[in-house]
Amino acid sequence: MFKNAKVKRYSIIAICALVMIAIIWAIYWAMTRNKGAYPRGGAVAVKVATVTQADAPLEITALGTVNSTYSVTVHSRVDGQLMRLHFTEGQFVRQGQLLAELDDRPFKAQLLQAEGQLIRDKALLENARLDLQRYRQLLSQNSIARQQVDTQAALVRQYEGSVKIDQGAVDNARLQITYSRITAPVSGRVGLRKVDLGNIVHASDAEGIVTITQEQPINVVFSIPEVDLTKVLEAYSADNRLAVEAWDRDDKNLLSHGVILALDNQLNTETGTIGIKAKFENTDRKLYPNQFVNVHMHLGAVQNAVLVPTVAVQLGKQGHTVYKVNSDNKVSLVKVKIGAVSGENTIIESGLEVGDTVVTDGVDKLRDGSQVKVVEQMEQPEPHSGKPDEQTVGKAKPAP
């Protein structure tokens, strides 16, 4: 028993010693790992950038949906058998282009019948007019009663009415023949056909024959939050053709340029947004109906703005701050008032001056008065020019 207790005591001592060694090794490893982050003398390695002054274009970005300017379901306006189709699915068609033909023989027969009735009633009308002329001559000679003349005049008017009815029937029959030739009501792309040759189509068919969506021009509908409404209205009142760009879902490829077409007349109280419609010529057909795109709406520019890289601006208990590098390679925590974001830059309204140097990387290791060592001068991002052909865009959004 005594021997077993002694063995257990030595085992516990050995385990405790191993634990202590592991703790000491962990502390040593952590200290040596972090030591490389600090140059000699305790200076923190940082990247910096210079405060610049330039015109800062502003934008608002939003997710939009491409909508066709016109989307039409092509229906037959008469009933009949579908005899011929003059389009292929997915084809681009022009307004007025022939799309389909129905069997027009019943309508031609109706036209022939209406024309025959018209000819007959015209002959009756002509004869009645001749009789009326004779009766009036006889009346002037007191050879006939006036009542007979009046009756003949009424008969003439009756035949005139019949002729007009017949003429309407002829015009209607010709119209039915025209309706048997179905043409495109708008220019655009046709979809998949809804009916095959040989089927009887009706004017009351819900699906119609095919749909046409207009893609040139085409619209994009998007929404912006209420907080951005004031600056949008200001820019829109100054220029009601604000430039808009449509980018792909990854926000990397510019698809098309457009202009603002209209703003909705009220806010959506459920989402706190307002709808906006933009028009795009879509000459290269990169925009497709119901496609999701990133919309960049240009709102002008802030002239001679003081700019710093956005990564230099921190948000803490004191508000928005930056670390400014002084001439003695020590940093000062400076409170700044920021404006809108323009691309990769943030507009500084107060707190910094042009030419100041600010820390852009390594701020998590800094305190007010820390010694720093500049390891890299960050290349200052060029402000977006606001031209439609530029690929770099700035984004005007609320201050963080």
TIFIBA-229370 format. One line per field, with one value per residue (C-alpha): residue number from 1; residue in three letters; x, z, y. Coordinates in steps of 0.02 Angstrom, whole numbers. Layout:
REM TIFIBA-229370
k <- [NUM, ...];
r <- [ALA, ...];
u <- [X, ...];
w <- [Z, ...];
v <- [Y, ...];
//
This chain:
REM TIFIBA-229370
k <- [1, 2, 3, 4, 5, 6, 7, 8, 9, 10, 11, 12, 13, 14, 15, 16, 17, 18, 19, 20, 21, 22, 23, 24, 25, 26, 27, 28, 29, 30, 31, 32, 33, 34, 35, 36, 37, 38, 39, 40, 41, 42, 43, 44, 45, 46, 47, 48, 49, 50, 51, 52, 53, 54, 55, 56, 57, 58, 59, 60, 61, 62, 63, 64, 65, 66, 67, 68, 69, 70, 71, 72, 73, 74, 75, 76, 77, 78, 79, 80, 81, 82, 83, 84, 85, 86, 87, 88, 89, 90, 91, 92, 93, 94, 95, 96, 97, 98, 99, 100, 101, 102, 103, 104, 105, 106, 107, 108, 109, 110, 111, 112, 113, 114, 115, 116, 117, 118, 119, 120, 121, 122, 123, 124, 125, 126, 127, 128, 129, 130, 131, 132, 133, 134, 135, 136, 137, 138, 139, 140, 141, 142, 143, 144, 145, 146, 147, 148, 149, 150, 151, 152, 153, 154, 155, 156, 157, 158, 159, 160, 161, 162, 163, 164, 165, 166, 167, 168, 169, 170, 171, 172, 173, 174, 175, 176, 177, 178, 179, 180, 181, 182, 183, 184, 185, 186, 187, 188, 189, 190, 191, 192, 193, 194, 195, 196, 197, 198, 199, 200, 201, 202, 203, 204, 205, 206, 207, 208, 209, 210, 211, 212, 213, 214, 215, 216, 217, 218, 219, 220, 221, 222, 223, 224, 225, 226, 227, 228, 229, 230, 231, 232, 233, 234, 235, 236, 237, 238, 239, 240, 241, 242, 243, 244, 245, 246, 247, 248, 249, 250, 251, 252, 253, 254, 255, 256, 257, 258, 259, 260, 261, 262, 263, 264, 265, 266, 267, 268, 269, 270, 271, 272, 273, 274, 275, 276, 277, 278, 279, 280, 281, 282, 283, 284, 285, 286, 287, 288, 289, 290, 291, 292, 293, 294, 295, 296, 297, 298, 299, 300, 301, 302, 303, 304, 305, 306, 307, 308, 309, 310, 311, 312, 313, 314, 315, 316, 317, 318, 319, 320, 321, 322, 323, 324, 325, 326, 327, 328, 329, 330, 331, 332, 333, 334, 335, 336, 337, 338, 339, 340, 341, 342, 343, 344, 345, 346, 347, 348, 349, 350, 351, 352, 353, 354, 355, 356, 357, 358, 359, 360, 361, 362, 363, 364, 365, 366, 367, 368, 369, 370, 371, 372, 373, 374, 375, 376, 377, 378, 379, 380, 381, 382, 383, 384, 385, 386, 387, 388, 389, 390, 391, 392, 393, 394, 395, 396, 397, 398, 399, 400];
r <- [MET, PHE, LYS, ASN, ALA, LYS, VAL, LYS, ARG, TYR, SER, ILE, ILE, ALA, ILE, CYS, ALA, LEU, VAL, MET, ILE, ALA, ILE, ILE, TRP, ALA, ILE, TYR, TRP, ALA, MET, THR, ARG, ASN, LYS, GLY, ALA, TYR, PRO, ARG, GLY, GLY, ALA, VAL, ALA, VAL, LYS, VAL, ALA, THR, VAL, THR, GLN, ALA, ASP, ALA, PRO, LEU, GLU, ILE, THR, ALA, LEU, GLY, THR, VAL, ASN, SER, THR, TYR, SER, VAL, THR, VAL, HIS, SER, ARG, VAL, ASP, GLY, GLN, LEU, MET, ARG, LEU, HIS, PHE, THR, GLU, GLY, GLN, PHE, VAL, ARG, GLN, GLY, GLN, LEU, LEU, ALA, GLU, LEU, ASP, ASP, ARG, PRO, PHE, LYS, ALA, GLN, LEU, LEU, GLN, ALA, GLU, GLY, GLN, LEU, ILE, ARG, ASP, LYS, ALA, LEU, LEU, GLU, ASN, ALA, ARG, LEU, ASP, LEU, GLN, ARG, TYR, ARG, GLN, LEU, LEU, SER, GLN, ASN, SER, ILE, ALA, ARG, GLN, GLN, VAL, ASP, THR, GLN, ALA, ALA, LEU, VAL, ARG, GLN, TYR, GLU, GLY, SER, VAL, LYS, ILE, ASP, GLN, GLY, ALA, VAL, ASP, ASN, ALA, ARG, LEU, GLN, ILE, THR, TYR, SER, ARG, ILE, THR, ALA, PRO, VAL, SER, GLY, ARG, VAL, GLY, LEU, ARG, LYS, VAL, ASP, LEU, GLY, ASN, ILE, VAL, HIS, ALA, SER, ASP, ALA, GLU, GLY, ILE, VAL, THR, ILE, THR, GLN, GLU, GLN, PRO, ILE, ASN, VAL, VAL, PHE, SER, ILE, PRO, GLU, VAL, ASP, LEU, THR, LYS, VAL, LEU, GLU, ALA, TYR, SER, ALA, ASP, ASN, ARG, LEU, ALA, VAL, GLU, ALA, TRP, ASP, ARG, ASP, ASP, LYS, ASN, LEU, LEU, SER, HIS, GLY, VAL, ILE, LEU, ALA, LEU, ASP, ASN, GLN, LEU, ASN, THR, GLU, THR, GLY, THR, ILE, GLY, ILE, LYS, ALA, LYS, PHE, GLU, ASN, THR, ASP, ARG, LYS, LEU, TYR, PRO, ASN, GLN, PHE, VAL, ASN, VAL, HIS, MET, HIS, LEU, GLY, ALA, VAL, GLN, ASN, ALA, VAL, LEU, VAL, PRO, THR, VAL, ALA, VAL, GLN, LEU, GLY, LYS, GLN, GLY, HIS, THR, VAL, TYR, LYS, VAL, ASN, SER, ASP, ASN, LYS, VAL, SER, LEU, VAL, LYS, VAL, LYS, ILE, GLY, ALA, VAL, SER, GLY, GLU, ASN, THR, ILE, ILE, GLU, SER, GLY, LEU, GLU, VAL, GLY, ASP, THR, VAL, VAL, THR, ASP, GLY, VAL, ASP, LYS, LEU, ARG, ASP, GLY, SER, GLN, VAL, LYS, VAL, VAL, GLU, GLN, MET, GLU, GLN, PRO, GLU, PRO, HIS, SER, GLY, LYS, PRO, ASP, GLU, GLN, THR, VAL, GLY, LYS, ALA, LYS, PRO, ALA, PRO];
u <- [0, 137, 232, 78, 43, 222, 209, 48, 128, 276, 157, 60, 221, 278, 113, 116, 295, 244, 98, 211, 336, 195, 131, 305, 333, 166, 208, 379, 307, 176, 307, 426, 284, 226, 402, 420, 274, 369, 534, 674, 639, 453, 399, 246, 260, 120, 64, 17, -65, -67, -221, -262, -382, -482, -657, -752, -892, -1038, -1146, -1284, -1284, -1434, -1493, -1610, -1717, -1720, -1896, -1951, -2020, -2165, -2216, -2359, -2453, -2500, -2681, -2784, -2930, -3035, -3066, -2991, -2868, -2684, -2612, -2439, -2309, -2183, -2065, -1942, -1937, -1816, -1812, -1809, -1958, -2007, -2172, -2296, -2200, -2312, -2308, -2447, -2591, -2761, -2874, -2956, -3077, -3229, -3196, -3178, -3345, -3425, -3347, -3418, -3591, -3583, -3525, -3669, -3795, -3718, -3733, -3915, -3963, -3869, -3971, -4134, -4077, -4038, -4208, -4297, -4209, -4262, -4443, -4434, -4372, -4518, -4645, -4584, -4602, -4779, -4818, -4765, -4894, -5028, -5037, -4998, -5039, -4906, -4925, -4856, -4704, -4672, -4685, -4559, -4440, -4451, -4414, -4258, -4197, -4233, -4125, -3988, -3987, -3979, -3831, -3739, -3774, -3710, -3555, -3521, -3538, -3414, -3289, -3309, -3280, -3122, -3067, -3089, -2976, -2848, -2861, -2825, -2649, -2572, -2433, -2313, -2387, -2214, -2033, -1941, -1894, -2025, -2032, -2085, -2243, -2399, -2490, -2442, -2495, -2665, -2743, -2900, -2859, -2986, -2986, -3026, -2873, -2782, -2604, -2615, -2496, -2331, -2263, -2151, -2037, -1956, -1771, -1719, -1740, -1760, -1793, -1714, -1816, -1728, -1759, -1656, -1675, -1766, -1605, -1536, -1694, -1645, -1482, -1564, -1701, -1573, -1471, -1629, -1695, -1528, -1523, -1676, -1569, -1452, -1328, -1352, -1244, -1296, -1164, -1171, -1211, -1028, -1016, -862, -922, -1012, -1162, -1244, -1267, -1435, -1527, -1658, -1831, -1945, -1959, -2108, -2233, -2228, -2119, -2151, -2190, -2158, -1979, -1936, -1880, -1932, -1939, -1842, -1849, -1702, -1699, -1559, -1540, -1465, -1389, -1281, -1423, -1324, -1477, -1610, -1787, -1798, -1607, -1536, -1406, -1310, -1362, -1241, -1329, -1217, -1260, -1128, -969, -903, -778, -604, -645, -517, -496, -420, -429, -584, -480, -395, -558, -604, -766, -756, -819, -752, -837, -740, -552, -391, -211, -107, 81, 182, 356, 434, 359, 232, 46, -94, -274, -371, -560, -631, -797, -829, -940, -992, -890, -821, -750, -611, -597, -695, -725, -656, -754, -645, -500, -367, -276, -209, -34, -61, -6, -128, -110, -203, -140, -85, -205, -257, -85, -82, -120, -114, 71, 134, 300, 281, 392, 325, 350, 246, 169, -5, -42, -180, -337, -385, -555, -686, -704, -889, -872, -983, -838, -742, -737, -698, -850, -877, -1023, -1115, -1186, -1222, -1076, -1035];
w <- [0, 49, -111, -222, -136, -166, -351, -368, -284, -405, -552, -498, -477, -651, -730, -644, -705, -884, -874, -811, -950, -1080, -1010, -1010, -1190, -1246, -1169, -1250, -1420, -1412, -1366, -1505, -1633, -1592, -1579, -1768, -1784, -1692, -1757, -1639, -1517, -1501, -1663, -1749, -1934, -2029, -2202, -2233, -2361, -2393, -2378, -2551, -2627, -2785, -2857, -2783, -2891, -2794, -2833, -2758, -2792, -2786, -2847, -2996, -3108, -3297, -3364, -3545, -3606, -3686, -3659, -3772, -3787, -3970, -3987, -4139, -4156, -4249, -4234, -4363, -4405, -4393, -4566, -4568, -4446, -4509, -4360, -4266, -4078, -4004, -4164, -4166, -4259, -4315, -4282, -4419, -4471, -4520, -4385, -4428, -4547, -4514, -4641, -4725, -4839, -4723, -4715, -4904, -4923, -4803, -4902, -5064, -4988, -4916, -5082, -5172, -5050, -5072, -5261, -5251, -5130, -5232, -5384, -5285, -5222, -5397, -5462, -5315, -5348, -5532, -5481, -5356, -5492, -5606, -5465, -5427, -5610, -5613, -5452, -5532, -5667, -5538, -5609, -5447, -5264, -5147, -5032, -5167, -5188, -5002, -4994, -5134, -5047, -4888, -4991, -5060, -4883, -4833, -4975, -4929, -4755, -4826, -4933, -4781, -4685, -4831, -4844, -4659, -4686, -4830, -4727, -4581, -4692, -4762, -4584, -4536, -4682, -4618, -4442, -4514, -4547, -4374, -4366, -4229, -4127, -4065, -4109, -3998, -3966, -3984, -3854, -3867, -3970, -3876, -4018, -4163, -4344, -4381, -4215, -4204, -4117, -4035, -3992, -3813, -3791, -3632, -3685, -3861, -3998, -3936, -3827, -3883, -3765, -3819, -3777, -3866, -3768, -3604, -3425, -3258, -3099, -2931, -2758, -2646, -2458, -2391, -2315, -2492, -2559, -2521, -2617, -2761, -2773, -2769, -2908, -3008, -2997, -3064, -3204, -3242, -3351, -3217, -3285, -3233, -3262, -3258, -3198, -3185, -3027, -2974, -3000, -3109, -3289, -3356, -3459, -3519, -3494, -3465, -3389, -3254, -3331, -3181, -2991, -2905, -2831, -2655, -2534, -2492, -2307, -2283, -2347, -2324, -2505, -2663, -2834, -2982, -3166, -3283, -3472, -3569, -3758, -3742, -3916, -3887, -3799, -3642, -3535, -3533, -3461, -3277, -3261, -3095, -3111, -2998, -3034, -3011, -3012, -3032, -2922, -2976, -2880, -2729, -2790, -2711, -2577, -2448, -2470, -2373, -2406, -2322, -2235, -2132, -2049, -1887, -1788, -1600, -1440, -1492, -1662, -1824, -1800, -1897, -1841, -1905, -1921, -1852, -1901, -1754, -1820, -1680, -1712, -1646, -1636, -1729, -1726, -1898, -1974, -2129, -2279, -2418, -2482, -2659, -2727, -2610, -2533, -2396, -2396, -2240, -2193, -2043, -1940, -2073, -2199, -2371, -2358, -2189, -2175, -2103, -2058, -2171, -2108, -1934, -1837, -1725, -1641, -1614, -1470, -1462, -1459, -1523, -1615, -1793, -1936, -2111, -2213, -2365, -2437, -2496, -2674, -2666, -2759, -2904, -2881, -3005, -3146, -3167, -3355, -3423, -3497, -3333, -3247, -3073, -2978, -2816, -2703, -2609, -2454, -2276, -2161, -2063];
v <- [0, 122, 85, 117, 284, 339, 295, 396, 547, 545, 528, 683, 782, 730, 780, 950, 978, 937, 1058, 1198, 1164, 1172, 1337, 1414, 1355, 1428, 1597, 1596, 1548, 1687, 1817, 1765, 1762, 1939, 2003, 2005, 2125, 2260, 2328, 2372, 2509, 2460, 2549, 2478, 2438, 2527, 2576, 2757, 2870, 3056, 3164, 3234, 3360, 3326, 3327, 3180, 3109, 3034, 2885, 2779, 2594, 2479, 2309, 2326, 2218, 2234, 2259, 2257, 2423, 2329, 2150, 2096, 1932, 1914, 1857, 1819, 1940, 1812, 1626, 1510, 1373, 1417, 1387, 1468, 1537, 1665, 1674, 1565, 1559, 1687, 1789, 1979, 2051, 2225, 2311, 2264, 2108, 1960, 1825, 1703, 1671, 1594, 1510, 1660, 1567, 1588, 1775, 1788, 1701, 1825, 1967, 1900, 1885, 2062, 2134, 2049, 2120, 2292, 2283, 2232, 2370, 2499, 2449, 2464, 2635, 2695, 2639, 2720, 2885, 2881, 2848, 2992, 3108, 3058, 3078, 3253, 3299, 3232, 3325, 3488, 3453, 3411, 3235, 3139, 3152, 3226, 3075, 2961, 3074, 3075, 2886, 2868, 2990, 2884, 2728, 2811, 2850, 2670, 2604, 2728, 2654, 2478, 2526, 2595, 2435, 2333, 2443, 2413, 2225, 2233, 2334, 2214, 2063, 2143, 2181, 1997, 1950, 2076, 2002, 1830, 1895, 1921, 2050, 2106, 2250, 2304, 2271, 2148, 1968, 1832, 1695, 1513, 1486, 1434, 1346, 1233, 1234, 1158, 1207, 1311, 1474, 1587, 1771, 1720, 1608, 1661, 1617, 1685, 1630, 1702, 1842, 1985, 2080, 2242, 2252, 2413, 2522, 2429, 2485, 2446, 2467, 2486, 2559, 2673, 2700, 2851, 2922, 2948, 3029, 3209, 3207, 3114, 3245, 3385, 3304, 3262, 3440, 3502, 3373, 3265, 3152, 3086, 2960, 2779, 2626, 2443, 2319, 2130, 2033, 2029, 2217, 2192, 2214, 2368, 2314, 2475, 2661, 2745, 2892, 2912, 2899, 2928, 2926, 2848, 2970, 2900, 2803, 2622, 2629, 2443, 2447, 2632, 2646, 2737, 2657, 2730, 2682, 2705, 2690, 2603, 2598, 2423, 2430, 2276, 2182, 2144, 2180, 2044, 2053, 2000, 2004, 2064, 2203, 2322, 2500, 2646, 2814, 2968, 3117, 3241, 3281, 3374, 3503, 3512, 3384, 3329, 3141, 2998, 2811, 2741, 2606, 2742, 2797, 2708, 2715, 2706, 2785, 2955, 2944, 2939, 2948, 2925, 2901, 3046, 3020, 3166, 3223, 3127, 2963, 2960, 2952, 3060, 3001, 3136, 3152, 3192, 3237, 3134, 3160, 3043, 2898, 2918, 2756, 2697, 2870, 2958, 3145, 3232, 3388, 3435, 3369, 3345, 3452, 3415, 3338, 3254, 3073, 2946, 2762, 2642, 2473, 2422, 2533, 2388, 2392, 2580, 2695, 2884, 2929, 2761, 2757, 2694, 2640, 2666, 2509, 2558, 2715, 2666, 2719, 2847, 2786, 2898, 2978, 2918, 3042, 3012, 2983, 2845, 2747, 2734, 2565, 2631, 2692, 2783, 2753, 2887, 2806, 2856, 2883, 2723];
//
